[in-house]
Amino acid sequence: MIGSAAALPVAADGLDGRLQIVAVVVTALMFLVVLELVRRRHLAERYALLWMIVAAALLVLAIWTDLLTWGTELLRIEVPANGLFLAAFAVAFLLLLHFSVATSRLSEQAKILAQEVARLDGELRNARANGSAPASPGTQQEQRDAPVAGEQRSE
């Protein structure tokens, strides 16, 4: 069985050195991209934290190959690199599921808000038609800026 052991040197030794370097570089780039997106305010901090945790977990698996080897042996995956990719795909799937739920919730909230705005707009139009509401928003501003009785205005 010496031939079969030579056919799978990566499985016995953990990740190949080049693959380990690529995994570390990719996760480091992931950290930098997330930090840059937060800095430019393109990504909310709560999602940045989620992505940082994912990148940290992948970085730990890429650096601590014994943990990766143990996990792949537990799952009966022959090549630890495949276990790393499987973990990355599983995390990506969970993130996509999380964002799909968040998008669905936000879509429902936007629909409810649009309905509320339409209802309030209808009420305002009816009130204006009946003469019980100001004709324009400028009228309210002018009323707020008008001096109170007895107050002198300095300009």
Secondary structure as GFF3:
##gff-version 3
##sequence-region A 1 155
A	DSSP	alpha_helix	2	7	.	.	.	ID=ss1
A	DSSP	alpha_helix	9	13	.	.	.	ID=ss2
A	DSSP	alpha_helix	17	39	.	.	.	ID=ss3
A	DSSP	alpha_helix	45	63	.	.	.	ID=ss4
A	DSSP	alpha_helix	65	74	.	.	.	ID=ss5
A	DSSP	alpha_helix	80	129	.	.	.	ID=ss6
A	DSSP	alpha_helix	137	145	.	.	.	ID=ss7
###
